[in-house]
Amino acid sequence: MALSVDVIDKLAALITAAFGLVAALAWNGAIQAIFAEIFGEQSTIPAMLGYAVFVTVLAVLFTVWIGAVSNKSKALAEKASSKAAEKLHHKKE
């Protein structure tokens, strides 16, 4: 039984990663098209490096932002959980 739960867990992680890769490739295509529209053709090395730097900075900014949102959400959930536990404790007394 534990083996099947572990297999399902790993399959879920792989499927999630696959969808993440597909989404990343779609965003890559969209960002490349926007970059080409604004700055022209990307066939030169400086243009490709500029695109790589732009995407890296964007990824770092979004990663930091998502981390902050996640931490805030966890803090709010912990606060709500502790308040609920406190109310339950007072009802028992």
SULMO-V411415 format. One record per backbone hydrogen bond with DSSP energy under -0.5 kcal/mol. NH is the residue of the N-H (numbers start at 1). CO is the residue of the C=O. E is the energy in kcal/mol with one decimal. If there is no record, write none. Layout:
nh->NH co->CO e->E
nh->NH co->CO e->E
This chain:
nh->5 co->1 e->-1.7
nh->6 co->2 e->-2.2
nh->7 co->3 e->-2.5
nh->8 co->4 e->-2.5
nh->9 co->5 e->-2.4
nh->10 co->6 e->-2.4
nh->11 co->7 e->-2.7
nh->12 co->8 e->-2.5
nh->13 co->9 e->-2.0
nh->14 co->10 e->-2.6
nh->15 co->11 e->-2.8
nh->16 co->12 e->-2.3
nh->17 co->13 e->-2.3
nh->18 co->14 e->-2.4
nh->19 co->15 e->-2.4
nh->20 co->16 e->-2.1
nh->21 co->17 e->-2.3
nh->22 co->18 e->-2.3
nh->23 co->19 e->-2.5
nh->24 co->20 e->-2.4
nh->25 co->21 e->-2.5
nh->26 co->22 e->-2.1
nh->27 co->23 e->-2.6
nh->28 co->24 e->-2.4
nh->29 co->25 e->-2.2
nh->30 co->26 e->-2.2
nh->31 co->27 e->-3.0
nh->32 co->28 e->-2.5
nh->33 co->29 e->-2.1
nh->34 co->30 e->-2.3
nh->35 co->31 e->-2.9
nh->36 co->32 e->-2.6
nh->37 co->33 e->-2.2
nh->38 co->34 e->-2.3
nh->39 co->35 e->-3.2
nh->40 co->36 e->-1.7
nh->48 co->44 e->-2.4
nh->49 co->45 e->-2.8
nh->50 co->46 e->-2.6
nh->51 co->47 e->-2.3
nh->52 co->48 e->-2.4
nh->53 co->49 e->-2.6
nh->54 co->50 e->-2.6
nh->55 co->51 e->-2.8
nh->56 co->52 e->-2.2
nh->57 co->53 e->-2.7
nh->58 co->54 e->-2.4
nh->59 co->55 e->-2.7
nh->60 co->56 e->-2.5
nh->61 co->57 e->-2.6
nh->62 co->58 e->-2.5
nh->63 co->59 e->-2.4
nh->64 co->60 e->-2.6
nh->65 co->61 e->-2.4
nh->66 co->62 e->-2.9
nh->67 co->63 e->-2.3
nh->68 co->64 e->-2.2
nh->69 co->65 e->-2.5
nh->70 co->66 e->-2.5
nh->71 co->67 e->-2.6
nh->72 co->68 e->-2.4
nh->73 co->69 e->-2.4
nh->74 co->70 e->-2.5
nh->75 co->71 e->-2.4
nh->76 co->72 e->-2.4
nh->77 co->73 e->-2.3
nh->78 co->74 e->-2.6
nh->79 co->75 e->-2.3
nh->80 co->76 e->-2.5
nh->81 co->77 e->-2.4
nh->82 co->78 e->-2.6
nh->83 co->79 e->-2.1
nh->84 co->80 e->-2.2
nh->85 co->81 e->-2.3
nh->86 co->82 e->-2.2
nh->87 co->83 e->-2.3
nh->88 co->84 e->-2.2
nh->89 co->85 e->-2.2
nh->90 co->86 e->-2.2
nh->91 co->87 e->-1.8
nh->92 co->88 e->-1.4
nh->93 co->89 e->-1.0
